[in-house]
Amino acid sequence: MPKSGSTPKVTRRTALAGLSASAALLAMPRLGRAADETIRIGFPTPLTGPFAAEARDQVKCAELAVKLVNDKGGIGGRKVELLVRDDKLNAGEAATRTLELIEKDKVHAVVGALSSAVQLAVNEVTRARGVIYVSISQSDTINEAKDFSKYTFHEALNPHMTTAAVARQTLKKGMKVAHLVADYAYGHEMLRGFKRAQAAIGADNVGEILHPFGAADYSTFMPRLMSMRPDVLCISNFGRDQANAIKQAVDFGVKQQMKIVVPVILHNQRLAVGPDVFEGVVGGANYYWGLEAQSKSAASFNAAFKAANGGAIPTDYGAYGYSGVGSLLAAMQVADGTDTDKVVDALEKLQYDLTKSPQHYRKCDHQSVQSVLVLESKKKSAMAGDNDLFAILANDTGSDDMLRSCSELGHAT
Amino acid sequence: MTHPSSGEVIAKPAPSGLGRLLDHRVLLSIAVLAILPWLLPSKALAVNVLIYGVVVMGYNLLFGYTGLLSFGQAAFFGAGAYFTGIAIGRYGVPWFAAVAIAVGLSTCLAAVIGIISTRTRGIYFSMVTLALAQLVYYVALQASSFTGGENGLRGFTVDRISLFGHQVNFLDPVNKYYVLMAFAALAMWFQSRILNSPFGAVIEAIRENEQRARACGYDVERSKLVVFMLSGAISSLGGCMLALHLSIVPLDILHYQTSGMIVMMVLLGGARSFFGPFVGAASFLILEDVISLWTPHWQIFVGAIFVLFVLFLPKGIWGTLLDVLGIGKARR
């Protein structure tokens, strides 16, 4: 401050002091948001990028799960709020968004992510801070002891159980199998799962080709795959890559020579490409709306989704959003609040049947034990309507035997 | 190295009040950074501004001050992060030593890439740096037992640190911000020192006219290599900060898109200006953060804004602001 009152000069020091004071003033309202009663669930998901279609379905279904709870008066009288954030399918972005959700928005739990690397990044952030995370995207790694924590739950299927179920339906002893694999964690884990299942069945591997993630052109791979003369071609990739790869395989006449099998057959990609291209393709799934003929819970999930979304039907990855958020909220009901230890305890003991059949989280790795569907894409003439996409070849009941054992994953047993 | 005695020769305009203030550019920058977490929507975003600010500042030494357009800066950003994570997670090195080791190793990497790339000029330099950085990307992808491959590096969370005998909770966003800000301050002081040194004048001379610099007797090749290494060292420090901040290292950090983002940030903030990189990093990240909350099509807006800047404000936000305020070039 100027000592003599003669010239009121603004010195650097006063300017800086003024600046920080005004900044502090601006920050004031942020400090005051403490004890509102809403339960906040963070939901990072790739709203942009090649998995955007699946991500949007996840959001719709997660919102439905929240709405149904709120309509019944919330949890112990507290409303639930879903905070959706775009993780841009980027692990660094997802970690930053999760930090924001925890530090700024003070979420009580996190559900979401739609890629192997991204879910592991989210998990790293949440487990260090003791925040519950329910992952709804396929991964084998997240089950392993190295990445596990008591706050980590995995609602999605994992590549091991998916590929085993698909292989059981499609492979026989002595068959020749070739693989086209997206060159990233998801593809590698699916390939590993298929090879393990192949070895158990006695099918032969005749070759595998890795393609870059997000590739648009598969024409160079097809002649090489055809020259391997396999009986079955397993295409292990996800999202738009799946549609592009199958479309180009069909253009090359691959289907006349061999059967196309995918680990996860995607509702949205089948819709995007059409019945002729997908005809006869077999793949695994966690959910298909057509289950409503055999499952009451599927019927009521479909009905609730239709009512909330103008008659649309829920998709496979959407169902993960519903059961991931739904199981968490059910555990919060049991725990009567958001106390983390109580909710973890409730999740471990929870038996839930939200979309298809009874599910529970296995104690050692918190993997959701659930049924696996194997679907075959219908040909156009066999479709009863626009949404009648798949025939259900198998509906394997969930059991611990489907999973790798706790000791194999490195958990103390 | 040849030391020029002509550092003082550049005529400085008569210092105005504001110009005199900018003599203390490091202190002023630190003051602004110190209040940043209270100005931005979230602390995590503020830490990202710090991190990318340091990375882009290192890059600015190469691009803005020396005039070498590299498309491979992500290699050093990523190397700093990976080395920090591996040192802590795999070898149990204390976090502070891990940062020092990571910067050292990344500088060695910069020396190797620099020796190869600084032999070329213009577009060839850009292409060679891009290619070598991609090489680093694929090494990280393939060496998955060390780097975690596509899943990224995990398992090295630093939750408590010991500072001058005090235990500090490093998971607390405010603590984390100010600890990392100390690193940023160190980097800023270092860069300011380089720019004020005779060597700083040499690299600017190379940018203005390489032939003339050579004719004046400066060892252009060696100066380029040294500046490449210094730039790599500063950017790798940003990588170390990222590893400590996120406690993961995503593989994407080494992707060429990260290099492209660094170039965008420096152009947005203003190349050749001391504080421009922080302004560029902050504006890019805030745009991304704020717009992606409104719409998933945030890239359209960020892209359009970037094009407008390149067309109408080639000196970037900070460079243009300094021009408007009439502050001399030598004082940036």
Boltz contact constraints between the chains, C-beta under 6 A:
constraints:
  - contact:
      token1: [A, 16]
      token2: [B, 31]
      max_distance: 6.0
  - contact:
      token1: [A, 20]
      token2: [B, 35]
      max_distance: 6.0
  - contact:
      token1: [A, 23]
      token2: [B, 35]
      max_distance: 6.0
  - contact:
      token1: [A, 23]
      token2: [B, 38]
      max_distance: 6.0
  - contact:
      token1: [A, 23]
      token2: [B, 39]
      max_distance: 6.0
  - contact:
      token1: [A, 27]
      token2: [B, 38]
      max_distance: 6.0
  - contact:
      token1: [A, 47]
      token2: [B, 296]
      max_distance: 6.0
  - contact:
      token1: [A, 48]
      token2: [B, 296]
      max_distance: 6.0
  - contact:
      token1: [A, 86]
      token2: [B, 292]
      max_distance: 6.0
  - contact:
      token1: [A, 86]
      token2: [B, 296]
      max_distance: 6.0
  - contact:
      token1: [A, 90]
      token2: [B, 252]
      max_distance: 6.0
  - contact:
      token1: [A, 91]
      token2: [B, 152]
      max_distance: 6.0
  - contact:
      token1: [A, 91]
      token2: [B, 250]
      max_distance: 6.0
  - contact:
      token1: [A, 92]
      token2: [B, 250]
      max_distance: 6.0
  - contact:
      token1: [A, 95]
      token2: [B, 246]
      max_distance: 6.0
  - contact:
      token1: [A, 95]
      token2: [B, 248]
      max_distance: 6.0
  - contact:
      token1: [A, 96]
      token2: [B, 44]
      max_distance: 6.0
  - contact:
      token1: [A, 99]
      token2: [B, 44]
      max_distance: 6.0
  - contact:
      token1: [A, 100]
      token2: [B, 42]
      max_distance: 6.0
  - contact:
      token1: [A, 100]
      token2: [B, 44]
      max_distance: 6.0
  - contact:
      token1: [A, 103]
      token2: [B, 43]
      max_distance: 6.0
  - contact:
      token1: [A, 103]
      token2: [B, 173]
      max_distance: 6.0
  - contact:
      token1: [A, 104]
      token2: [B, 42]
      max_distance: 6.0
  - contact:
      token1: [A, 116]
      token2: [B, 151]
      max_distance: 6.0
  - contact:
      token1: [A, 117]
      token2: [B, 150]
      max_distance: 6.0
  - contact:
      token1: [A, 117]
      token2: [B, 151]
      max_distance: 6.0
  - contact:
      token1: [A, 117]
      token2: [B, 152]
      max_distance: 6.0
  - contact:
      token1: [A, 120]
      token2: [B, 151]
      max_distance: 6.0
  - contact:
      token1: [A, 121]
      token2: [B, 248]
      max_distance: 6.0
  - contact:
      token1: [A, 124]
      token2: [B, 154]
      max_distance: 6.0
  - contact:
      token1: [A, 124]
      token2: [B, 247]
      max_distance: 6.0
  - contact:
      token1: [A, 124]
      token2: [B, 248]
      max_distance: 6.0
  - contact:
      token1: [A, 128]
      token2: [B, 157]
      max_distance: 6.0
  - contact:
      token1: [A, 129]
      token2: [B, 171]
      max_distance: 6.0
  - contact:
      token1: [A, 141]
      token2: [B, 151]
      max_distance: 6.0
  - contact:
      token1: [A, 184]
      token2: [B, 150]
      max_distance: 6.0
  - contact:
      token1: [A, 185]
      token2: [B, 150]
      max_distance: 6.0
  - contact:
      token1: [A, 185]
      token2: [B, 151]
      max_distance: 6.0
